[in-house]
Amino acid sequence: MAAERSGINVLHGLFFRSAKNFPNNIAVTFSGDAVESITYRDLSKKVENLSTCFSKIFSKNEVIGIYSSDCLNLPALLLAVMDASAAFYPISTTLQPRKVLESINHRSIRYVLVDNGLLQNIMNLNENDHDNTFIRMPLEITDRNSLHEVRFTVLKVTTRNQPCVVNWSKDLAYAMQTSGTTGDPKAVFVPHSCIVSNIFHLRWAI
C-alpha cells in the first residue's frame, strides 16, 4: 500500500506522485448541479483515509463492486480501492435489479461500495434475492467518518459464493464487463502493468 505510493508501476502510484509534485493544482473538476473541484492535496488526503479503512476489509486482488453515479468523490474511492491492493468493478446504475444481482453473483463479489444516493436501490434487492443479503459493514468511527465525507457506504454481500480474488502474481487494477453483444457478457481483468504502460505510451505519442 504505502510503499507503492511513490512508485510509477501502479495507477495510484502515478496519482500520488502528481499529488506530491503539484499539491495545489486542481486534480478533478466535476460538473453536476454545480461545478465542483478538488486539489491534489485534498484528494490525496481522502484517498489515504479511505485506503486505511479498506485495507482492514479487502483482500489483495479482491474485486470490489462499485455502484455509483458520476460524482466528485468517485476518483477518491477508486484510487483508495487500488491503494488498498484491491481492484474495482463498476456496476452500471442503469441495470435492472436482476442484472445487478447477476453482476454481483457472477463475479462472486463480497463487498459493494454504494453511493449513498443510490443505497436504497441496493437494499431493495434484499426483497428479491434469497441467496444474497446486503448488510452494512460495522466500522470504526474514523472509518465511518471517512466514508461519510465522500457519501458512500460499504455493504457486505452474505452469500454462499467464495470471494472473487484473482490469484495473479501481477497486481490487479480493475475489472470490467464486456457488452455481451456476441454472447454472454464476460469479465475482463486488467492489471496495473497493462494500463500503466498504455498511459506512458500515450504520453510519448503526444
C-alpha angles and dihedrals in degrees: 000000000000091000090061096048095092094042126100097210094084131052096240089049089061089051095050090048090054091046090054094048099040107024096156096046121104109261100181135015119189125190111204125125083333134009110262130182137186130196125233090250094055094041091049091054091052091048093051093049093048093044090055088055096045094047089065092055114029128070124228111280091002113152112238122197118233117201108180145122118233111287142150093259097052095089090054090053095049093046091048092052090054093043087055087058093251130112131235128231116194115221112202114242089212093066121110114248092257091054092048089055091047091053091051095044097044091053092041089230116188099183134038124190106212132196104240090229089062098037095107090056089063096040089054088062088073087074093054103042127059096180098057131043124191115216133173114254115242105236138182113261095253090052091047089052092050091053093042089055092059093037098240134127130209112226123191117215110218105205144138090246122105115243117268102248115160108219099213130139084223121079112250118227104183146330128226137184125241118236094251093223091135097038140317114348112260133200120248116201116207121197122208090246090063101049097037092055089051091052092052090046090055090049091054092045094055 
